[in-house]
Amino acid sequence: MAFTRATGKHRRTGRVHRTTARAAGVAALATTGVVGTLAAPALAAEAEVEQSGITPVVTIGDAIADEIDAQAVAQQQAAVDAAAREAAREAARERAAEEAREAKERAAREAERERLNTFVAPITASYVSTAYQAGSSLWSSGSHTGIDFHASSGTSVHSVGVGTVVEAGWGGAYGNQVVIRMHDGTYTQYGHLSSIGVSVGQSVEPGQQIGVSGATGNVTGPHLHFEARTSPEYGSDMDPVAYLRSHGVNI
């Protein structure tokens, strides 16, 4: 009986081929996950980390996104709070400025009221030498239409209050005179001046010098003739002492 050698595809598989096939098989099983049940524990654990490797990355990404969102919200809220605080500070500054402005306006109004209501005697440290409505042939009306203040020539004569000069010049029997319209609509007159220091239309303040006393016009000696009137004209006189006292001047 004759024997023949096996040839072709019926030959026994070599060692190298089998090893290669086994490696290929393991690789194939690894791609399908089957190797996880067959491999050693260390290999299985390593394969599990590889399989779940994407999950931690995704989880960390969500956490970071949440943190960024939280930071953004916190920053937005901080900006809102800062804007609210700044608005409150600005409102406080505006209120303080408004209060200061109102206080300044009140002080100005009070100062103006005080200025308008301030009255002084027409001559400092003098006295009334001839009373109102005193009778004498020296006056054309038969009675004194004002009061006379004792004063030597050259004594400073002052406006008794705030007003505007409406007459400044010669006044006949009154000599050199000044007539002032006061802020309340009344008039004051200053006669027999030796010189005049103001002009028509000029505003005057309480105590401001408007001239100096003298003996011009119909007089027997130097003095100041002072009248309080309801108009700038002669004959509209009222009691000068009562007028001055009603404005706080003690004479």
C-alpha positions in Angstrom: 0.0 0.0 0.0 1.5 3.3 -1.0 1.3 6.5 1.2 1.1 10.0 -0.2 2.1 13.3 1.7 -0.6 15.6 2.5 -0.4 18.8 0.4 -2.3 22.0 -0.1 -5.1 23.0 2.2 -5.0 19.8 4.1 -1.7 20.6 5.7 -1.6 21.1 9.4 -1.7 24.7 10.6 1.6 26.0 11.7 2.3 27.6 15.1 2.8 31.1 13.8 -0.5 31.0 12.0 -2.3 29.8 15.1 -0.8 32.5 17.2 -1.7 35.1 14.7 -5.2 33.8 14.5 -5.6 33.7 18.2 -4.5 37.3 18.5 -6.9 38.3 15.7 -9.6 36.5 17.5 -8.9 38.3 20.8 -8.9 41.6 19.0 -12.2 40.7 17.4 -13.7 39.7 20.7 -12.3 42.9 22.3 -14.2 45.0 19.8 -17.5 43.3 20.6 -17.0 43.3 24.4 -16.9 39.6 24.7 -13.3 39.7 25.9 -14.5 41.4 29.1 -16.0 38.0 30.2 -13.0 36.0 29.3 -10.0 38.2 30.2 -8.2 38.3 33.4 -9.4 40.7 36.1 -6.7 43.3 35.4 -7.5 43.2 31.7 -11.2 43.5 32.4 -10.7 46.5 34.6 -8.5 48.2 32.0 -11.1 47.5 29.3 -13.9 49.0 31.6 -11.9 52.2 32.0 -11.5 52.4 28.2 -15.2 51.8 27.6 -16.4 54.4 30.1 -13.7 56.9 29.4 -16.1 59.3 27.6 -18.5 59.5 30.5 -16.3 61.4 33.0 -15.4 63.9 30.3 -19.1 64.6 29.7 -19.8 64.8 33.4 -17.0 67.2 34.1 -18.1 69.3 31.1 -21.6 69.6 32.5 -20.3 70.6 36.0 -18.1 73.2 34.5 -20.9 74.6 32.4 -23.1 74.7 35.5 -20.4 76.5 37.4 -19.9 79.0 34.6 -23.7 79.6 34.5 -23.7 80.1 38.2 -20.8 82.5 38.0 -22.5 84.4 35.2 -25.7 84.6 37.2 -23.7 85.7 40.3 -21.8 88.3 38.2 -25.0 89.6 36.7 -26.6 89.8 40.1 -23.5 91.6 41.4 -23.7 94.0 38.6 -27.4 94.6 39.3 -26.7 95.1 43.0 -23.8 97.5 42.2 -26.0 99.5 39.9 -28.7 99.6 42.6 -26.2 100.8 45.2 -24.8 103.4 42.8 -28.4 104.6 42.0 -29.1 104.8 45.7 -25.9 106.8 46.3 -26.8 109.1 43.4 -30.3 109.6 44.7 -28.8 110.4 48.1 -26.4 112.9 46.5 -29.3 114.5 44.7 -31.4 114.7 47.9 -28.5 116.2 49.7 -27.9 118.7 47.0 -31.6 119.5 46.9 -31.7 120.0 50.6 -28.6 122.2 50.5 -30.1 124.2 47.7 -33.4 124.6 49.6 -31.5 125.5 52.8 -29.5 128.1 50.8 -32.7 129.5 49.3 -34.4 129.7 52.7 -31.3 131.4 54.1 -31.4 133.9 51.2 -35.1 134.5 51.7 -34.6 135.1 55.4 -31.7 137.4 54.8 -33.8 139.3 52.3 -36.7 139.6 54.7 -34.3 140.8 57.4 -32.8 143.3 55.0 -36.2 144.6 53.9 -37.5 144.8 57.5 -34.4 146.6 58.8 -34.9 150.2 59.7 -32.6 152.7 61.4 -32.8 156.3 62.6 -31.8 158.9 59.9 -29.2 160.3 62.2 -27.2 158.2 64.7 -27.3 159.1 68.4 -29.6 162.1 67.9 -32.9 163.1 69.3 -36.1 164.8 68.1 -35.8 168.6 68.7 -39.2 169.5 67.1 -42.2 167.2 67.3 -44.7 166.3 64.6 -47.6 168.7 64.0 -46.0 171.3 66.3 -47.7 174.7 65.7 -45.8 177.7 64.5 -45.9 180.6 62.0 -42.6 179.3 60.6 -44.5 176.7 58.5 -46.9 177.6 55.7 -49.4 175.0 56.8 -49.4 176.3 60.3 -48.1 173.0 61.8 -45.0 170.8 61.4 -45.4 168.1 58.8 -42.4 166.1 60.0 -39.9 165.9 62.9 -36.6 167.6 63.3 -33.5 165.7 64.4 -30.8 167.7 66.2 -27.7 167.8 64.1 -24.9 170.2 63.4 -23.9 170.9 59.8 -22.0 168.1 58.1 -23.6 165.2 60.1 -24.1 162.1 58.1 -27.7 161.5 57.1 -28.8 157.9 56.4 -31.7 156.2 54.6 -33.9 154.7 57.2 -34.5 151.5 55.1 -34.4 149.8 51.7 -35.7 151.9 48.9 -35.2 153.8 45.7 -34.5 157.5 45.4 -37.3 159.4 43.6 -36.2 163.0 44.3 -32.7 164.4 44.9 -32.2 168.2 44.6 -33.6 171.5 45.6 -37.0 171.4 47.3 -37.9 175.1 48.0 -38.5 175.6 51.7 -37.0 172.2 52.3 -33.7 173.3 50.8 -31.7 170.4 49.4 -33.8 167.3 49.9 -33.9 163.6 49.2 -37.2 161.6 48.8 -37.1 157.8 48.9 -39.8 155.3 48.0 -39.5 152.6 50.6 -39.9 148.9 49.7 -43.4 148.8 51.3 -44.7 151.6 49.1 -44.3 154.4 51.7 -42.0 157.4 51.3 -39.5 159.2 53.5 -38.2 162.7 53.0 -34.9 164.3 54.3 -34.7 168.1 54.1 -32.3 171.0 54.7 -29.2 169.0 53.6 -26.0 170.9 53.0 -25.1 168.3 50.3 -26.7 165.3 48.6 -24.9 162.0 48.0 -27.4 160.1 45.9 -29.2 160.5 42.6 -32.7 159.7 41.3 -33.2 156.0 40.5 -30.5 154.8 42.9 -31.2 152.0 45.3 -30.3 152.5 48.9 -29.9 150.2 51.9 -30.7 150.8 55.6 -28.1 153.1 57.1 -26.6 154.1 53.8 -25.4 157.7 53.7 -27.5 159.8 51.4 -26.2 163.3 52.3 -25.1 165.5 55.2 -27.2 167.8 57.3 -27.2 171.5 56.9 -29.3 174.7 57.0 -30.5 175.1 53.4 -34.1 176.3 52.7 -36.4 177.9 55.3 -34.6 177.2 58.6 -33.3 179.0 61.7 -30.3 176.7 62.1 -28.8 173.4 61.0 -30.9 170.2 61.6 -32.5 167.4 59.7 -36.1 167.6 58.8 -37.6 164.1 58.4 -41.0 163.1 57.0 -42.9 159.9 56.5 -45.4 160.1 53.6 -48.0 158.0 51.7 -46.8 159.6 48.5 -43.8 161.6 47.4 -45.9 164.9 47.5 -46.1 167.4 50.2 -49.3 167.1 52.3 -49.4 163.3 52.4 -47.4 163.2 55.7 -48.0 160.8 58.6 -46.6 160.6 62.1 -42.8 160.0 61.6 -42.2 158.8 65.1 -45.0 156.2 64.9 -43.7 155.2 61.5 -40.2 154.6 62.7 -41.3 152.8 65.9 -43.6 150.5 63.9 -40.4 149.4 62.1 -38.4 148.8 65.3 -36.6 152.1 65.6 -36.6 153.4 69.1 -36.6 157.2 69.2 
